[in-house]
Amino acid sequence: MANNRFNPTKFIKLALFFLGVLLLFFLVRRVGFREIIEIISQTRLNFIIYGFLIYLLLILARALKWFLLIKAGGSEIKYKEFLPFYFVNSLISNISPLKSGEAATPFILKKYLKIPVGQGFSVVILDRFFELIIFTLIFASAIIYIIKSVVVGGLVLSIFKWALAGFVLLIFLLITVIVSQKYTFKILALLNRFEKYSLIKRILEFIKKELLIFYESLLLYKNKSVIKFMIPLTLIGWLFEFLSFYLIFISVMPAPFLHIASAQILAIAATLVTFIPGGMGVGELGTVYILNLYNYPAILSTAGALLARLILTGTLLILGISGTFFIKEKVD
């Protein structure tokens, strides 16, 4: 008998995806579909090619980071045999809310590359942690830059300041996590009074589970000096992320790098808050809104954002699908 039970998680993910599509439709309809097509048809192809190549370097750099973590954990694999797995992982993680698709990655690595599940989770959690630290610092810098560069209304300014305060607090919490496991769980214990609410309880349980894996990961990689490559490769990854988007974007609308990058950074943060898969719609709306503060025409910024979405997501899709054909099970 078919299982017709209602799955609320799948329903929420599907609803969020369609919400993103609606936001994208609203944005395109607002500025005009024909006008956007006309602008995109006049793009400078060389910048698109440069952006595409930089994006490939981004994926290779982040794959190298995972590869080095796996090697530091004691598993013997080759970079070329690991690469297809990372292509598939990149696609799954980027189209799932908060990269939730990566939860399956450790089991895939275990099945095909014989990497222990615990080590696989360690790689995922350590990578997320370093990514979060670097992005939090970048986001705070972007907020400060925008506040100093543009004139915004009182409400928007207040939102920016609250966002900045929130991310500064997050930086403090991340530093606490690094420095002391004891104080980290003491801070979490203060939130136990809210466990009567089922949603908050599930969130706290998820955070505690992730933290335990993180601290186990630190023990696993103790004395391995992973910080020597994690910080540089994470920084390089984010630089390539902004540069690839920028090069594709200016093929439509020339603008200073910091203007485009600051808009992209806030758009990325917005996608994290909304949980919409791949940031569909939210990323484009966020980019257009911030660039509007710099007085750029909405039609040009919309065309640039959509073109970047098409090229970058298309690259992930092609690499992810092609990766499935090259995945091979490791022979002991």
C-alpha positions in Angstrom: 0.0 0.0 0.0 1.4 3.4 -0.9 2.6 5.7 1.9 0.4 8.8 1.7 1.5 10.2 5.0 1.9 14.0 4.9 5.6 15.0 5.2 5.7 18.6 6.7 9.5 19.0 6.0 9.1 18.3 2.3 6.0 20.5 2.1 7.9 23.4 3.7 10.8 23.0 1.4 8.5 22.9 -1.7 6.5 25.9 -0.4 9.7 27.9 0.2 11.0 27.0 -3.3 7.7 28.2 -4.9 7.9 31.4 -2.8 11.3 32.0 -4.2 10.0 31.5 -7.8 7.2 33.9 -7.1 9.6 36.6 -5.8 11.7 36.1 -9.0 8.6 36.4 -11.1 7.6 39.6 -9.3 11.0 41.1 -9.8 11.1 40.2 -13.6 7.5 41.4 -14.1 8.2 44.7 -12.3 11.1 45.7 -14.7 9.9 44.0 -17.8 10.8 40.6 -19.3 11.5 41.9 -22.8 13.6 44.7 -21.6 15.7 42.2 -19.5 16.2 39.9 -22.5 17.3 42.9 -24.7 19.9 44.0 -22.1 21.2 40.5 -21.6 21.5 40.0 -25.4 24.0 43.0 -25.4 26.3 41.6 -22.7 30.1 41.6 -23.1 30.9 37.9 -23.5 34.5 38.1 -22.4 33.5 39.1 -18.9 31.0 36.2 -18.7 33.8 33.8 -19.7 36.2 35.3 -17.0 33.5 35.0 -14.4 32.8 31.4 -15.4 36.4 30.5 -15.1 36.8 32.2 -11.7 33.8 30.2 -10.5 35.4 27.0 -11.6 38.5 28.0 -9.6 36.2 28.7 -6.6 34.8 25.1 -6.8 38.2 23.6 -7.2 39.6 25.6 -4.2 36.7 24.6 -1.9 37.1 21.0 -3.1 40.8 21.2 -2.2 39.9 22.3 1.3 37.7 19.3 1.8 40.3 17.0 0.3 43.0 18.3 2.6 40.7 17.9 5.6 40.0 14.3 4.6 43.7 13.6 4.1 44.5 15.2 7.5 42.0 12.8 9.1 44.0 9.8 7.9 42.1 8.7 4.8 44.1 8.0 1.7 42.3 9.2 -1.5 43.3 11.0 -4.6 42.1 14.5 -5.5 40.8 13.5 -8.9 38.7 10.6 -7.5 37.3 12.9 -4.8 36.4 15.8 -7.2 33.2 14.2 -8.7 31.8 13.8 -5.2 32.4 17.4 -4.4 30.7 18.5 -7.6 27.6 16.6 -6.6 27.8 17.9 -3.0 28.1 21.5 -4.2 25.0 21.1 -6.3 23.0 19.5 -3.5 24.1 21.9 -0.8 23.5 25.0 -2.8 19.9 24.1 -3.8 18.9 23.1 -0.3 18.0 25.4 2.6 21.0 26.2 4.8 23.0 23.6 2.9 20.9 20.9 4.7 21.6 18.5 1.8 25.1 18.1 3.1 23.7 15.9 5.9 23.8 13.0 3.4 27.4 13.7 2.3 29.2 11.7 5.0 27.1 8.6 4.2 27.9 8.9 0.5 31.6 9.3 1.3 31.4 6.2 3.4 29.7 4.2 0.7 32.0 5.1 -2.2 35.3 6.3 -0.7 35.3 4.2 2.5 35.7 7.4 4.6 34.3 6.9 8.2 30.9 8.6 8.7 32.2 10.4 11.8 35.1 11.8 9.8 32.7 12.8 7.0 30.6 14.8 9.5 33.8 16.3 10.9 34.7 17.6 7.5 31.3 19.1 6.9 31.1 20.8 10.4 34.6 22.2 10.3 34.1 23.6 6.9 30.8 25.2 7.9 32.4 26.7 11.0 35.3 28.3 9.1 32.9 29.5 6.4 30.6 31.1 8.9 33.4 32.8 10.8 34.8 34.4 7.6 31.4 35.3 6.2 30.3 36.9 9.5 33.4 39.2 9.4 32.8 40.0 5.7 29.1 40.7 6.3 29.9 43.1 9.2 32.4 44.9 7.0 29.8 45.2 4.2 27.2 46.7 6.5 29.6 49.3 7.8 30.6 50.1 4.2 27.0 50.5 3.0 26.1 52.7 6.0 29.0 55.0 5.2 28.5 55.0 1.5 24.8 55.6 1.0 22.1 57.8 2.5 19.3 55.6 3.8 16.1 56.3 5.7 15.7 55.9 9.4 13.9 52.5 9.3 16.4 51.0 6.8 19.3 52.4 8.8 17.9 50.8 12.0 17.6 47.5 10.2 21.2 47.7 9.1 22.4 48.6 12.6 20.4 45.8 14.1 21.8 43.3 11.6 25.3 44.6 12.3 24.7 44.2 16.1 23.4 40.7 15.5 26.4 39.6 13.5 28.8 41.2 16.0 27.1 39.1 18.6 27.5 36.0 16.4 31.2 36.8 16.1 31.4 36.8 19.9 29.6 33.5 20.1 31.8 31.9 17.5 34.9 33.1 19.4 33.4 31.6 22.6 32.8 28.3 20.7 36.4 28.2 19.7 37.9 29.2 23.1 35.7 27.2 25.5 33.4 24.2 25.1 32.4 24.6 28.8 31.1 28.2 28.4 29.5 27.4 25.1 27.2 24.8 26.7 26.6 27.1 29.6 25.3 29.7 27.2 23.1 27.1 25.6 21.8 26.0 29.0 20.3 29.5 29.5 18.0 28.7 26.6 16.6 25.5 28.1 13.7 27.4 29.6 12.3 27.8 26.0 12.4 24.0 25.3 8.6 23.9 26.0 8.2 25.2 22.5 8.7 22.2 20.1 10.4 24.3 17.3 12.9 25.9 19.7 13.6 22.5 21.3 14.4 21.0 17.9 16.6 23.9 17.0 18.5 23.6 20.3 18.9 19.9 19.9 20.3 20.4 16.4 22.8 23.1 17.6 24.0 20.8 20.5 24.4 17.9 18.1 26.4 20.1 15.6 28.6 21.4 18.4 29.4 18.0 19.8 30.4 16.9 16.3 32.5 20.1 16.0 34.4 19.4 19.3 34.9 15.8 18.3 36.3 17.1 15.0 38.7 19.4 16.8 40.0 16.4 18.7 40.3 14.3 15.5 42.3 17.1 13.8 44.3 18.1 16.9 48.0 18.8 16.0 47.2 18.5 12.3 47.6 22.2 11.8 44.4 22.3 9.6 44.1 26.0 10.4 47.1 26.7 8.1 45.1 25.8 5.0 41.5 26.3 6.2 41.7 30.0 6.7 43.6 30.9 3.5 41.4 28.6 1.3 38.2 29.9 2.9 39.3 33.4 2.2 40.3 32.6 -1.4 36.9 30.8 -1.8 34.9 33.9 -0.8 37.1 36.2 -2.9 36.5 34.0 -6.0 32.7 33.9 -5.1 32.5 37.7 -5.2 34.9 38.1 -8.2 33.0 35.6 -10.4 29.7 37.3 -9.6 31.2 40.7 -10.2 32.7 39.9 -13.6 29.4 38.4 -14.9 27.4 41.3 -13.4 29.6 44.1 -15.0 29.1 42.5 -18.4 25.6 44.1 -18.1 26.2 47.1 -15.8 29.6 48.5 -15.1 30.0 49.4 -11.4 32.7 49.5 -8.7 33.6 46.1 -7.2 32.7 47.1 -3.6 29.2 48.2 -4.7 28.5 44.9 -6.3 30.2 42.8 -3.6 28.4 44.6 -0.7 25.0 44.0 -2.5 25.9 40.4 -3.0 27.0 39.9 0.6 23.7 41.3 2.0 21.8 39.2 -0.5 23.6 36.0 0.7 22.8 36.9 4.3 19.1 37.4 3.3 19.0 33.9 1.7 20.3 32.4 4.9 17.6 34.0 7.0 14.7 33.1 4.7 15.7 29.4 4.3 14.6 29.5 0.6 16.5 26.8 -1.4 19.3 28.3 -3.3 18.2 31.8 -2.2 15.9 31.8 -5.3 14.3 35.2 -5.7 15.6 36.6 -2.4 19.2 36.9 -3.6 18.1 38.8 -6.7 15.7 41.1 -4.8 18.4 41.8 -2.2 21.0 42.6 -4.8 18.7 44.9 -6.7 17.5 46.7 -3.5 21.1 47.4 -2.3 22.2 48.6 -5.7 19.2 50.8 -5.8 20.6 52.5 -2.7 23.6 53.3 -4.8 21.2 54.8 -7.4 21.7 52.1 -10.1 18.8 51.5 -12.5 16.6 48.6 -11.3 16.4 47.1 -14.8 20.2 46.9 -15.2 20.8 45.5 -11.8 18.0 43.0 -12.3 19.4 41.9 -15.6 22.9 41.5 -14.0 21.5 39.5 -11.1 19.5 37.2 -13.3 22.4 36.6 -15.6 24.7 35.8 -12.7 22.1 33.4 -11.4 21.8 31.7 -14.8 25.6 31.3 -15.3 26.6 30.3 -11.8 23.7 28.0 -11.0 23.9 26.5 -14.5 27.6 25.8 -13.8 26.8 24.0 -10.6 24.0 22.1 -12.3 26.3 20.9 -15.1 29.2 20.0 -12.8 26.8 18.2 -10.3 25.2 16.1 -13.0 28.5 15.3 -14.7 29.9 14.3 -11.3 27.4 11.5 -11.0 28.8 9.9 -14.1 32.4 9.9 -12.7 31.7 8.7 -9.2 33.3 5.3 -8.6 33.3 3.1 -5.6 36.8 2.8 -4.0 38.2 -0.7 -4.0 39.9 -1.7 -0.7 
